[in-house]
């Protein structure tokens, strides 16, 4: 398993994601700077949470045009697993790698709390170690996590079984309680909850561990 | 060069007195140039010079074997073992937050973060102590919403968790809210950076955001009373850019891993002026500055504006000569400005040039350390008379009282606030908001830092000395209650106009009380901030000496919290119960009065009880532990039930003189413990042997809180009461139903 996490200016969960991956994968995870355009061979790339470029335009909009994103697009087409969490999810939608968009939370304020979500499909490299319908508790921490998609897009996601997670207590107003979606080839996942913050019993849970374990099983 | 005398009007505009002006003339041997006048104005402002407070601040104990650096630097430093130190400080941003709550609070967070990472520490936690006016005051809701959004907007973006804090309401803050932010960072012990310029010829380097016209004379504003036209001061509030700050943190920490930096200081209040003067003063050097090299956001800024701008997210460094290129590359990577704007000299003078002209040439030491020091007259309030309560005057049942207290503005859940703060980023938050103290793991270890902010302003007003003691004692208890060894405090002393003897009396009394407690508990002050002139139109805030406490948990497996994890545990109350209701929340909310003496704080008892509780935690006997504070025993019990999702029974001894005193009295030095049956006897025996009053007061279990003699209160009802008030009020609901304090 060769994994890396990208740091954009303003990323702030890059270390957390790397630490969680290293803990489950039991091997070093590389750190990539957003300006890089030549990447080492990889099986998994993580786009972490944070406020890339301050999110002063739409969240993720500027990072989606960072030099490294050309390479990430190419890797995604080749089937390499790409995991975007929180700001990473926003970047993936802005980059066109995932459908839909993330807009301001319904209640308009930032929300940080553990939420319950259900695993909506196990047919992906990110979720195969979970049980279908398994209930997880993962923290969310975002201002713009309200997932919107047009009815046709939603119908397509549902028909293709590409909704990875659904909220059981929707914290942000997301369409169809969507907490995470898969790309058309199922190798790209964007999700608002933070699995990397739920990989240690000391921090209130380990429900995120199986996501990384799924990847480990699929990619090695 | 001939310079004109300064007119009395100019002097007044600069907040300087005629006596201070005479002193300036004496130092310079001539009238000051305009830029020099500006420099003296900010450097000798109360905010920067501590001229009214300095002689009293000396009373604090500041040393202990684990203290690496006490007051006087950007932040305090304590040893946490294994070659690491914790760096922490608290600071106020009261005036700006009242004028523009979002930016005021946001830049308060930004400033305190810089104080910590400028010393080489990675910030790991933020806490905030907030004081607002009465809930039914027309501005309160707007101010609270703005301040919370501002703290979140900044802290969430930089990716440092906001893990704790406190919020209270009182009409005395109607015209002058308090926003105190504390930041804690961790650094390698051998890589702490100080702000001492050294090495003649070394370059003085400016990094970070460009300089604009914002915040000019912010420090002077913070040193004067407000009046009705506070709105007109909005242009002196700075605007924060947390993204820039995040880049600055990463760039500075990256450069700090090398040995390029000789000294570093953030540009906070009084901007380039104070940062350059303080670095030169601490190092005993001089500095030459070339303002033409300063990165500017706006064209045609004058030297005066450049020197006094309080634009945010800027740092000043002295680099080792020859390392400029290396340093510049780091800042280029992070897309930040980097400019060499001066040199260190041995002249002992600050020489500032702009457009080919010397605009300031002043000796460093008299400006930086030579401000006038005032021993202002002070008067303590009359000693308060103990309040005698009479249960017969209460027309509510004890059950109604409990529900009323749990939903009153000062005790209702703060969830609405802290859910807007990212408290789990960095993935080391072991205990976030809502407990006695927050607990943050020291990254990569099994150790934790326990953090709390505490003050009970109504106690301080009634009896400043006792209130000062209590603030320190409560912080100590909160740390002990989570299993930490308290190490040190930072403080933020918020008071009214020190030129009034009664306000100065509050200040002196609180400091002396705090100092006594710090000494008795070996809990020194390592950093702090003084905020005076918190008044609007002559109405001062309550004396609010906020205490930020830091403790160390050696092994996180041994920490405790307020949630008990099983039914059938025994509840043991540590400490004496006199039923003290003077200055209690009960007295204010139920009786509609704010009077009498606050509960006395016996420091020997505090120490003895804390040592006992710490030993019981160490022995693994406690399944839960909670400090008793506002609202007393019954409120503490309810909070434990809510945190646990379990009920419990609280028994009331037959012989109590006042039922309300027993349940809601605020006697100090108390803890409520949950103990497994097999540990009860040894615990009680050890308490007896140590001279600690310990008595069994109940048992855990069920889905309701049952207090002897009253109908059970279901957890659901408790939760509804406790959680309901703040969101309902923010949505436009009623302020409060109760009494005199509005």
Boltz contact constraints between the chains, C-beta under 6 A:
constraints:
  - contact:
      token1: [A, 9]
      token2: [B, 247]
      max_distance: 6.0
  - contact:
      token1: [A, 10]
      token2: [B, 243]
      max_distance: 6.0
  - contact:
      token1: [A, 10]
      token2: [B, 246]
      max_distance: 6.0
  - contact:
      token1: [A, 12]
      token2: [B, 159]
      max_distance: 6.0
  - contact:
      token1: [A, 16]
      token2: [B, 427]
      max_distance: 6.0
  - contact:
      token1: [A, 51]
      token2: [B, 157]
      max_distance: 6.0
  - contact:
      token1: [A, 54]
      token2: [B, 243]
      max_distance: 6.0
  - contact:
      token1: [A, 109]
      token2: [B, 420]
      max_distance: 6.0
  - contact:
      token1: [A, 110]
      token2: [B, 152]
      max_distance: 6.0
  - contact:
      token1: [A, 110]
      token2: [B, 156]
      max_distance: 6.0
  - contact:
      token1: [A, 110]
      token2: [B, 420]
      max_distance: 6.0
  - contact:
      token1: [A, 111]
      token2: [B, 419]
      max_distance: 6.0
  - contact:
      token1: [A, 112]
      token2: [B, 419]
      max_distance: 6.0
  - contact:
      token1: [A, 112]
      token2: [B, 422]
      max_distance: 6.0
  - contact:
      token1: [A, 112]
      token2: [B, 423]
      max_distance: 6.0
  - contact:
      token1: [A, 113]
      token2: [B, 419]
      max_distance: 6.0
  - contact:
      token1: [A, 139]
      token2: [B, 424]
      max_distance: 6.0
  - contact:
      token1: [A, 141]
      token2: [B, 422]
      max_distance: 6.0
  - contact:
      token1: [A, 197]
      token2: [B, 424]
      max_distance: 6.0
  - contact:
      token1: [A, 197]
      token2: [B, 427]
      max_distance: 6.0
  - contact:
      token1: [A, 202]
      token2: [B, 430]
      max_distance: 6.0
